[in-house]
């Protein structure tokens, strides 16, 4: 793997590690708890961010179809922390595989989004995947804090 993609992977790995820490030890009740109207549970956030990461790195940058159904990610319920961690781990393994096949010339290449046919550069898709995962890590960390402060 090129050193630039290795550095990208290490950052992604760090985000996944922090997500794992944030959900570790939580009950299914805690993982399914919704802090307020218009907000998502921790389980939904993990399933959504892994789906999105798989999509942007796999489907778009790597041209490896996943047949993602985004709407299903927001309907999950009853998943245990171990299952969510498994999803994180599997997504990271897949992302590593895609990154190991890319070279620097690929960053400027345009890819078509299977969802709507829009075009994105590989660089944009990778940056968006990292940014999106980091954003939801923050949501997950805050969600855990809110759970711990709640009367649940």
Secondary structure, 3 states (H helix, E strand, C coil): CCHHHHHHHHHHHHHHHHHHHHHCCCCHHHHHCCCCCCCCCHHHHHHHHHHHHHHHHHHHHCCCCCCCCHHHHCCCCCCCHHHHHHHHHHHHHHHHHHHHHCCHHHHHCEEECCCCCCEEEHHHHHHHHHHHHHHHHHHHHHHHHHHHHCCC
